[in-house]
Amino acid sequence: MLMWRRWCAGAFLAMVAVAMGAVSGTGAASAESNGGVRVMPLGDSITEGTQVPGGYRIGLWQRLAAGRYTNDFVGSQFNGPGNLGDHDHEGHPGWRIDQIDANIAGWARTYNPRTVLLHIGTNDVLQNYNVSGAPQRLSTLVDHITSAVPSADVFVATIIPLANSGQENAARTFNATIPGIVQSKVNAGKHVHLVDMHAKLTTADLIDGIHPTATGYDKMAAAWFAALQAVSGSIGQPGGSDPSPSPSPTEGTTAIRGAGSARCLDVTGASQASGTLVQIWDCNGQANQQWTLTSAGELRVYGSKCLDVYQQSTADGAQVQIWDCNGQSNQKWRFASDGSIVATGANKCLDVPNHSTANGVKLQIWSCGGAANQRWTRV
């Protein structure tokens, strides 16, 4: 049971129905392997899909299939509808961080996931279980995952909103610690990535104040998919042509010139300091205009700095800067066939504000529209 505290009667009855197995197909996994990259959805009832059996796994599976990725969801649990092609998962209704942690080593040995999708902490808040200690428990859990499967990519999500204002405040406090936890793992050389799931949903996306509606779960699916696409190898490579993402050019160091301005992508003042904003400037061939697209989807300058969306924002107008390369989704980019450069973590385009052509205009991300101020050429 996700809820251990008293709630409104409707939500409580919904929980009881799930606990009694009212949703058909819930139970131990049947090892529904279809080969491909092993992905473990890991967490509580939001991973299991309470209220909407299969939850975000439905939309994620459909996106993977549409992109012709070959994947194998793994875990000891099994549920969901027929249009979810692989029903295996490791979602446990009512479980807290410590309960997942107590079992993760065994699950990792059994299923050896290549990729882990971790959304956990909601029950720590709902049960008011030593909430101040939840960040350390999460950090320890991530350490145990990376120790058990050191080559795996671990995607750590902030928990989604809660309708109760007091619990939402606790959730936000917990979520605020997660970027630092993830960064500490990255600094230690671990393959850990942040997914800001809380920002993707609102309380309007909740069916009972806790669990998402079908639309809310699909928003989660979209966020997971964007994060996975941004990390090379986490879901393998498409088995055929994919109409949505366009292939990226091969590695190589070039200038990048704006179609609308005829000016180049430029690090302001030729600075090498993290946090320096990126602008357009007359093309001059200097080092602060030389960009390398890596196989990991980074746009590197000076060898060790990456084109970076400020504070991992996904909002229109978020500024673009350089920062130490860290492998996170806000440093992943792809060149689309129309000449746009897409920030894959936000699914928005590198944009010159207001169609300006003036030297020194600072760049941003914006919803893709195909206009000249969002088109670029490698020269």
KAMOJO-V629153 format. One record per residue. N is the residue number from 1. RES is the residue in one small letter. D_FIRST is the distance of its C-alpha to the first C-alpha in Angstrom with 1 decimal. Layout:
n=<N & N>
res=<RES & RES>
d_first=<D_FIRST & D_FIRST>
//
This chain:
n=<1 & 2 & 3 & 4 & 5 & 6 & 7 & 8 & 9 & 10 & 11 & 12 & 13 & 14 & 15 & 16 & 17 & 18 & 19 & 20 & 21 & 22 & 23 & 24 & 25 & 26 & 27 & 28 & 29 & 30 & 31 & 32 & 33 & 34 & 35 & 36 & 37 & 38 & 39 & 40 & 41 & 42 & 43 & 44 & 45 & 46 & 47 & 48 & 49 & 50 & 51 & 52 & 53 & 54 & 55 & 56 & 57 & 58 & 59 & 60 & 61 & 62 & 63 & 64 & 65 & 66 & 67 & 68 & 69 & 70 & 71 & 72 & 73 & 74 & 75 & 76 & 77 & 78 & 79 & 80 & 81 & 82 & 83 & 84 & 85 & 86 & 87 & 88 & 89 & 90 & 91 & 92 & 93 & 94 & 95 & 96 & 97 & 98 & 99 & 100 & 101 & 102 & 103 & 104 & 105 & 106 & 107 & 108 & 109 & 110 & 111 & 112 & 113 & 114 & 115 & 116 & 117 & 118 & 119 & 120 & 121 & 122 & 123 & 124 & 125 & 126 & 127 & 128 & 129 & 130 & 131 & 132 & 133 & 134 & 135 & 136 & 137 & 138 & 139 & 140 & 141 & 142 & 143 & 144 & 145 & 146 & 147 & 148 & 149 & 150 & 151 & 152 & 153 & 154 & 155 & 156 & 157 & 158 & 159 & 160 & 161 & 162 & 163 & 164 & 165 & 166 & 167 & 168 & 169 & 170 & 171 & 172 & 173 & 174 & 175 & 176 & 177 & 178 & 179 & 180 & 181 & 182 & 183 & 184 & 185 & 186 & 187 & 188 & 189 & 190 & 191 & 192 & 193 & 194 & 195 & 196 & 197 & 198 & 199 & 200 & 201 & 202 & 203 & 204 & 205 & 206 & 207 & 208 & 209 & 210 & 211 & 212 & 213 & 214 & 215 & 216 & 217 & 218 & 219 & 220 & 221 & 222 & 223 & 224 & 225 & 226 & 227 & 228 & 229 & 230 & 231 & 232 & 233 & 234 & 235 & 236 & 237 & 238 & 239 & 240 & 241 & 242 & 243 & 244 & 245 & 246 & 247 & 248 & 249 & 250 & 251 & 252 & 253 & 254 & 255 & 256 & 257 & 258 & 259 & 260 & 261 & 262 & 263 & 264 & 265 & 266 & 267 & 268 & 269 & 270 & 271 & 272 & 273 & 274 & 275 & 276 & 277 & 278 & 279 & 280 & 281 & 282 & 283 & 284 & 285 & 286 & 287 & 288 & 289 & 290 & 291 & 292 & 293 & 294 & 295 & 296 & 297 & 298 & 299 & 300 & 301 & 302 & 303 & 304 & 305 & 306 & 307 & 308 & 309 & 310 & 311 & 312 & 313 & 314 & 315 & 316 & 317 & 318 & 319 & 320 & 321 & 322 & 323 & 324 & 325 & 326 & 327 & 328 & 329 & 330 & 331 & 332 & 333 & 334 & 335 & 336 & 337 & 338 & 339 & 340 & 341 & 342 & 343 & 344 & 345 & 346 & 347 & 348 & 349 & 350 & 351 & 352 & 353 & 354 & 355 & 356 & 357 & 358 & 359 & 360 & 361 & 362 & 363 & 364 & 365 & 366 & 367 & 368 & 369 & 370 & 371 & 372 & 373 & 374 & 375 & 376 & 377 & 378 & 379>
res=<m & l & m & w & r & r & w & c & a & g & a & f & l & a & m & v & a & v & a & m & g & a & v & s & g & t & g & a & a & s & a & e & s & n & g & g & v & r & v & m & p & l & g & d & s & i & t & e & g & t & q & v & p & g & g & y & r & i & g & l & w & q & r & l & a & a & g & r & y & t & n & d & f & v & g & s & q & f & n & g & p & g & n & l & g & d & h & d & h & e & g & h & p & g & w & r & i & d & q & i & d & a & n & i & a & g & w & a & r & t & y & n & p & r & t & v & l & l & h & i & g & t & n & d & v & l & q & n & y & n & v & s & g & a & p & q & r & l & s & t & l & v & d & h & i & t & s & a & v & p & s & a & d & v & f & v & a & t & i & i & p & l & a & n & s & g & q & e & n & a & a & r & t & f & n & a & t & i & p & g & i & v & q & s & k & v & n & a & g & k & h & v & h & l & v & d & m & h & a & k & l & t & t & a & d & l & i & d & g & i & h & p & t & a & t & g & y & d & k & m & a & a & a & w & f & a & a & l & q & a & v & s & g & s & i & g & q & p & g & g & s & d & p & s & p & s & p & s & p & t & e & g & t & t & a & i & r & g & a & g & s & a & r & c & l & d & v & t & g & a & s & q & a & s & g & t & l & v & q & i & w & d & c & n & g & q & a & n & q & q & w & t & l & t & s & a & g & e & l & r & v & y & g & s & k & c & l & d & v & y & q & q & s & t & a & d & g & a & q & v & q & i & w & d & c & n & g & q & s & n & q & k & w & r & f & a & s & d & g & s & i & v & a & t & g & a & n & k & c & l & d & v & p & n & h & s & t & a & n & g & v & k & l & q & i & w & s & c & g & g & a & a & n & q & r & w & t & r & v>
d_first=<0.0 & 3.8 & 5.4 & 7.1 & 10.2 & 11.9 & 12.3 & 14.6 & 14.4 & 14.4 & 11.4 & 9.4 & 10.8 & 10.1 & 6.3 & 7.3 & 9.8 & 8.0 & 6.1 & 9.7 & 11.3 & 13.1 & 13.8 & 16.5 & 17.1 & 13.7 & 14.2 & 16.5 & 19.1 & 22.5 & 24.3 & 25.4 & 28.0 & 30.5 & 32.2 & 32.7 & 31.0 & 27.7 & 24.9 & 21.4 & 18.7 & 16.5 & 13.4 & 9.7 & 8.3 & 11.7 & 13.5 & 11.8 & 12.7 & 10.1 & 12.4 & 15.3 & 14.9 & 16.6 & 16.4 & 19.1 & 20.0 & 21.9 & 24.2 & 24.7 & 25.7 & 28.1 & 29.6 & 30.2 & 31.8 & 33.9 & 35.1 & 36.0 & 33.9 & 33.1 & 29.6 & 27.3 & 23.5 & 22.3 & 19.3 & 17.8 & 15.4 & 16.8 & 16.2 & 17.9 & 21.0 & 24.6 & 25.7 & 23.5 & 26.1 & 24.0 & 20.4 & 19.7 & 17.4 & 15.3 & 12.1 & 8.9 & 5.6 & 4.6 & 8.1 & 11.0 & 14.7 & 15.7 & 13.3 & 14.6 & 18.0 & 18.0 & 17.9 & 19.8 & 23.3 & 22.7 & 21.2 & 24.1 & 26.6 & 25.3 & 25.1 & 27.5 & 26.3 & 29.1 & 26.7 & 23.3 & 21.3 & 19.0 & 16.7 & 14.6 & 14.4 & 12.3 & 9.6 & 12.8 & 14.0 & 11.2 & 10.9 & 14.7 & 14.8 & 18.5 & 18.6 & 22.3 & 21.8 & 19.3 & 22.4 & 23.8 & 20.7 & 20.6 & 24.4 & 24.1 & 21.5 & 23.9 & 26.7 & 25.1 & 24.6 & 28.2 & 29.5 & 28.0 & 29.0 & 31.8 & 33.1 & 29.8 & 29.2 & 26.0 & 24.9 & 22.9 & 21.4 & 21.1 & 17.7 & 17.9 & 18.6 & 16.5 & 17.9 & 17.9 & 21.2 & 20.5 & 17.4 & 19.4 & 22.2 & 20.1 & 18.9 & 22.6 & 23.8 & 21.5 & 22.6 & 26.2 & 26.2 & 25.1 & 28.6 & 30.2 & 27.9 & 28.6 & 32.3 & 32.6 & 31.4 & 33.8 & 36.6 & 35.9 & 36.5 & 32.9 & 31.9 & 29.2 & 28.8 & 27.3 & 25.6 & 25.3 & 22.4 & 22.0 & 25.6 & 24.9 & 22.6 & 22.9 & 20.8 & 22.6 & 20.8 & 17.4 & 16.3 & 14.0 & 14.9 & 12.3 & 12.5 & 16.1 & 18.2 & 20.1 & 22.8 & 20.6 & 19.2 & 22.8 & 23.9 & 21.6 & 23.2 & 26.6 & 26.0 & 24.9 & 27.9 & 30.3 & 29.3 & 29.6 & 33.0 & 34.2 & 33.9 & 36.4 & 35.2 & 31.4 & 31.4 & 34.9 & 37.7 & 37.9 & 39.5 & 41.8 & 42.8 & 40.1 & 41.1 & 39.0 & 39.6 & 43.3 & 44.6 & 45.4 & 48.9 & 49.6 & 49.9 & 53.0 & 54.2 & 55.5 & 55.8 & 53.7 & 55.6 & 54.4 & 55.8 & 56.3 & 57.8 & 59.4 & 58.2 & 56.1 & 52.7 & 53.7 & 52.3 & 53.7 & 56.7 & 56.3 & 53.9 & 51.7 & 49.4 & 45.7 & 44.9 & 48.2 & 47.9 & 49.2 & 51.8 & 54.5 & 58.0 & 61.2 & 60.8 & 62.7 & 61.4 & 60.4 & 57.5 & 55.2 & 55.4 & 54.8 & 51.4 & 50.0 & 47.2 & 45.5 & 43.7 & 40.5 & 41.1 & 42.3 & 45.4 & 47.1 & 50.1 & 52.1 & 50.4 & 47.3 & 46.3 & 44.0 & 43.9 & 40.7 & 38.9 & 38.7 & 35.4 & 33.6 & 34.0 & 33.5 & 35.4 & 38.8 & 41.4 & 39.7 & 42.6 & 43.4 & 44.6 & 45.2 & 43.0 & 42.8 & 41.3 & 37.8 & 36.3 & 33.8 & 33.3 & 35.5 & 38.4 & 38.2 & 40.7 & 42.2 & 45.5 & 45.2 & 48.0 & 49.1 & 49.8 & 46.7 & 44.8 & 41.1 & 38.7 & 36.0 & 33.2 & 33.9 & 35.5 & 38.5 & 42.1 & 44.5 & 46.5 & 49.8 & 49.2 & 51.3 & 53.1 & 55.2 & 57.8 & 58.9 & 58.9 & 56.2 & 53.5 & 50.1 & 47.6 & 44.1 & 41.5 & 41.4 & 40.1 & 42.2 & 45.1 & 47.8 & 50.5 & 53.0 & 51.4 & 48.4 & 50.6 & 51.8 & 54.2 & 54.5 & 58.1>
//
